[in-house]
Amino acid sequence: QVQLVESGGGLVQPGGSLRLSCAASGSIFSIVTMGWYRQAPGKERELVAIITNGGSTNYADSVKGRFTISRDNAKNTVYLQMNSLKPEDTAVYYCNAAINIRTILTYWGQGTQVTVSS
């Protein structure tokens, strides 16, 4: 069984920074991609950033230049460094991973709340 455990959410003032972490554990052969999605109240879940096992990244236009995704393959962990946070970044952030456990399946974390407010 595979689990994704997130940490690092919280309350921050506009212009501040937060760093999210997500660690995958369980019977993992390899991790293909890891990423972050977010869902604000009344809105659909949207992609924030994604990173492949080769290090290629993709970002939502709304976070380009402010957020940075990275991963530590040895620790099966992905990070999201969020700088210059805005109130519109307020959402529940979910970790996502495509993991090879003999077949490739998609897993989700439980979500962590990020609130940007003064």
Buried (B, 14 or more C-beta within 10 A) or exposed (E): EBEBBBEBBEEBEEEBEBBBBBBBEEEBEEBEBBBBBBBBEEEEBEBBBBBBBEEEEBBBEEBEEBBBBBBEEEEBBBBBBBBEBEEEBBBBBBBBBBBEBEEEEEBEBEBBEBBBEE
